[in-house]
Amino acid sequence: MKLLLTSGGITNPSIEAALVDLLGKPIAESRALFVPTAQWGQPQCSPESVWMSIAGKWDDAVGLCDLGWKSVGVLELTALPGIPVERWTSWVRDADVLLVDGGEAVYLTHWLRESGLADLIPSLPDTVWVGVSAGSMALTPRIGRQFVDWEPDGGDGTLGLVGFSIFPHLDYPGWPANTRESAHRWAAGIPGRAYAIDDQTAISVVAGEVRVISEGQWEQFG
């Protein structure tokens, strides 16, 4: 799978160009599936926020579903265990890109495993994964205890499909827990490589090669 791990989505021309490069064709010729599942595990999210993400109703950003795709569908991971596997896997295999929204990363990790999508990922070498916040963090080894809102007495381990961790929304206005100082404290408790990225930054991972794309601020640790 080709990965575009973002904090805030497709927020600037550099990140959009990286997306098109990973797709290997224009967005208008690409089929997308939107995965809202992580929102259900995040206490600050709601049915309204899920709808706003799908409908592109957020005031401060272009939504993932609103980029001009050839087609967009919704893939809700919590529904997949009740559906014949051959039915939903065909939807995933037919998609060019999975748009995996933010929310709660440990909750998303749980449902990636429960749904069977995590097991399918290795067989999708040409599919692009666009993660936003938790949708990116779920692919890392750990997210840090301060980002765990679902089952707070449990662990902070995630899928570990990449070899680094991500601190998202660096210096986001009005979010005192996401300052650069907070990122340094977080990184001190994360073994191995880690990145703090703002909403104008993304990390591309293709065949193990890691590349930072940014029109904003970011920092590497470890």
N, C-alpha and C positions, 0 to 999 in steps of 0.2 A: 504494500500500500504506500502511496505517496502522501506525505503529511504536510499540512500547513497549519501550524499551531499558533493561534493568535490569542491576544488578550481581549480585544474588542470587536473582532470581525474584520471585514474587508473595508478598512477605514481610509485608505489613501491609494493613489495610483501605483505606488511601488508594490504594495501587497496584492493589489488586483492584477498587476502584470505577472507576479509570481504565481498566482492562481491560474491564469491563462496558460502560462508555461507548463505547469504541472498537468493541466487538462490536455494539452497538446492540440487544442482547438478552441474556437471562441466560446464564450459563455452561452451565447444564443444558440449554439448547437449542442449544448450539454444538458443531460438529464440529472436532476438533483433529488435527493431525499433529505428532508429536514427531520432531525431527531431532537425533540424537546424534552426528553425524559429527565435530564438532570434538574430541571426546574421543580419537579414534584418533591425532590428531597431538600430543597432550599427554603427555609422558613419565610424568607422575604418574597418568594415567588407565589403565584396564584394562578387560577384558571384565566384570569384577565391578562396576566403577564405572558402566559403561553399564547393566548390569542394575539396579543400585540406583536409578539415575535413572529408568528406565522404571517400575520396580515401586514407587517411592516409599518406598524403604527407608532414606533418609538420616535420621539421628536428629534433626538440628537444624533441619529446615525441611520445609514441605509441598512435595512435588515438583510440577513442572509438570503431570505426568500425573494428579495426585491431587486436582484442583480440583473434580471433579464434572461433567466434560464429558458431553455426550450420547454422544459416541464419541471414542475416541483410537486413532490408528494410528501406526506407526513409518515414517518416510521416511528411508531410509539413502541419502545422496547418492552414495556410492561405487558403489552397485548400479545407479544409473539409466542410465549409458551402455550397459549390456547389455540394457535393456528398451525395447520400442517406445515412442517418445516420446508417442504419442497415449494410451498406456495410463497412464503415470505423470502426465502433465499433467492428465488427468481427475481423478486423486486430489487433486491440488493445487487445482484449480479448485472442487472440491466441498467443500473445507475452509473453515471460517470463520477459522481461526487456525493459524499455523505456530509451534510452540514450539521455538525453536532453542537448544539447550543449549550450555554453556560447554566449554572445552577449549583448543585452539590456534587463534587467529584467522586466521593466514596459511594454515594447512592448510584451515580451513573455507572461506576465500575461494577457494582453488584448486579445491575440489570444488563450490562454488557455480557457478563458471565451467564446469568440466569437465562437470558434470551437465546444464547448460543451465538450471538453476533461476534463475540470475542474469538470463538473457535473458527469462525469463517474468515476472519481478517487475513490470515496467512495465504489464503487462496485467492486474494484480490490484489494482485501486484500492480494493476493499472488504475485501480480506483483511487480517487483523491479523498482524503479525510481533511475537512476544514473544521478545526475545533475553535470554539470561543470559550475562554476562561476555563471552567470546569471541563468543557469538551476537549480542551487541550491537556489539562492536568491529569485526566483519567488515564492517559497513555504513559505517564511518567511512573517512576518507581514509588515515590512518596510525595505527599502534598504538604506535610507539616501539620502539626496538631491544630494550629490556629485556624486552619481552613476547613476543619471537620465540623459540620453542623448536623449531620445525620449519624445516629448512634455514636454520640460523643465519647462514650466510654470504650469504644472500639479502637481499632488501629487507623493509621493514615496511609496504609499501603494501597497502591492502585495497580494498573496492569503491568507496568514496567516494560512497555514495548519500545521505549526510547531510554537512553542511558543518562538522562538528566531530569531535574525537577524544574518547575516553573512557578514563580511568584508573579501573578497577574496584576493588572491595573496599577502599575507603579505610579505613585504620586497623583492618583486620581483625585480631582477636586472634591473636597468635602469628605474624603475617606481617610481619617487619621490612622487607621490600621494598615494603610497601604503606602506609607511614606518610605523613603529610601532607608531611613534608620530602621524601620520595621523589617525591611527586606534583608538588611544585614543581620539582624537578630535571627530572622527565619533561616537564613543561609547557614548560620553557625550550628544549627541543629540538623541540617540536611547533609548526609554523607555524599561525597562525590560531586559531580558537576551540577551546577544550577544556574538558572537565568532569572533575573527580574526584568520584566518587560512592561512597557506602558501600552496604551490602546492604539498607538501608531506603529507598533512593532509586531513582527511575526517570526516564527522559526520554521524553516523548511527542512524536512528530512526526507531524503530520497536515497535508497540503497545504502543507508548508513552515513551518508554525507549530510552534515548539519550546516545550515547557512542562516544567518540572521538578516532579515529584511526590515529596515526601519527608516521612518521619517520622524522618529521621536527619540525616546530615551530608553536605554537598557543597560544592564550590567551583568557580567558573567562572574560566577563564583566557583571556587574549587579548581 
